[in-house]
Amino acid sequence: MTDTTSRFIQLDNWIFEVKSVRAIRVDNYGEPYSAIANFSFNGNNVYIDGLMTREDEDFSKKDYQIFYRMCQKLGIKQAQFDRLKGNEFKLDTVDIAPIKKETAPLKLVR
């Protein structure tokens, strides 16, 4: 994963911008999902809300890493989300590092 994905598609003289995404956690599309979240894009920022999981399932570290990688792939610089802490919602902000470009291995010249 070394490139970013564009958030727009152009067809003739129409440009379609991706401004929101619904994410579902499921092995195969169409099956019942175990978690859901909504991504709302604004420039290089994203707000993630509506994160819900099924009973007795947590949002795991692996889930967090997948969301982070998705943000990297779309060129997002900062993500914000609400999280419940001590019966209160707290807004958290995460800076997203750009994807590191892989460099070709150096060749030894003799």
C-alpha positions in Angstrom: 0.0 0.0 0.0 2.1 2.9 -1.2 -0.4 5.2 -3.0 -3.5 7.1 -2.0 -6.9 6.6 -3.5 -8.7 9.5 -5.1 -11.9 10.7 -3.4 -13.5 11.7 -6.7 -14.5 10.1 -10.0 -14.9 12.1 -13.2 -17.3 10.9 -15.9 -17.6 13.4 -18.8 -18.3 16.8 -17.3 -19.5 15.4 -13.9 -17.3 15.0 -10.9 -18.5 12.7 -8.2 -17.0 13.4 -4.8 -16.9 10.8 -2.0 -18.1 12.8 1.0 -19.3 10.0 3.2 -18.7 6.3 3.7 -20.6 3.7 5.7 -18.2 1.0 7.0 -19.4 -2.4 8.0 -17.4 -5.2 9.7 -18.3 -8.5 8.0 -16.4 -11.3 6.2 -18.6 -11.3 3.1 -20.8 -8.5 1.8 -24.5 -9.2 2.3 -24.1 -11.2 5.4 -25.1 -9.8 8.8 -22.4 -7.4 10.0 -20.9 -7.2 13.5 -20.1 -3.4 13.6 -20.8 -0.2 11.7 -19.4 3.3 11.5 -20.0 6.4 9.3 -17.1 8.5 7.8 -17.8 12.1 6.8 -15.1 13.7 4.8 -14.3 17.4 4.7 -11.1 18.3 2.8 -8.2 16.4 4.5 -10.2 15.7 7.6 -12.7 13.0 8.5 -15.2 12.7 11.3 -16.1 9.2 12.3 -19.5 8.7 14.1 -22.2 6.1 14.6 -19.7 3.5 15.7 -21.8 0.6 17.0 -20.8 -3.0 17.6 -23.0 -6.1 18.3 -23.5 -7.2 21.9 -20.4 -8.2 23.7 -18.1 -7.2 20.8 -15.6 -4.4 21.2 -14.0 -2.0 18.8 -10.5 -3.7 18.8 -7.0 -2.4 18.2 -7.1 -4.2 14.9 -10.3 -2.3 14.0 -8.6 0.9 14.9 -5.6 0.1 12.7 -7.8 -0.7 9.8 -9.6 2.6 10.1 -6.2 4.3 10.4 -5.0 2.6 7.2 -8.3 3.6 5.4 -7.7 7.2 6.3 -4.1 7.0 5.1 -5.2 5.5 1.8 -7.6 8.4 1.2 -5.0 11.0 2.1 -6.6 12.1 5.3 -4.5 14.2 7.7 -6.7 14.2 10.8 -9.5 12.0 12.1 -12.0 13.0 14.8 -14.4 10.8 16.6 -16.5 10.8 19.8 -15.9 8.2 22.4 -17.7 7.4 25.6 -15.5 7.9 28.6 -17.0 8.0 32.1 -20.6 8.3 30.9 -19.6 11.4 28.8 -18.8 11.7 25.2 -15.3 13.0 24.6 -14.1 14.3 21.2 -10.7 12.6 20.2 -8.5 13.8 17.4 -5.9 11.6 15.8 -3.2 12.8 13.4 -2.8 10.5 10.4 0.7 10.0 9.1 1.1 9.8 5.3 1.9 6.4 3.8 5.6 5.9 3.6 6.8 5.4 0.1 8.7 2.3 -0.5 12.1 2.8 -2.0 13.7 0.4 -4.4 16.6 -1.5 -2.9 20.1 -0.1 -3.6 22.1 -1.9 -6.2 25.8 -2.6 -5.6 27.8 -1.4 -8.5 31.3 -2.8 -9.1 
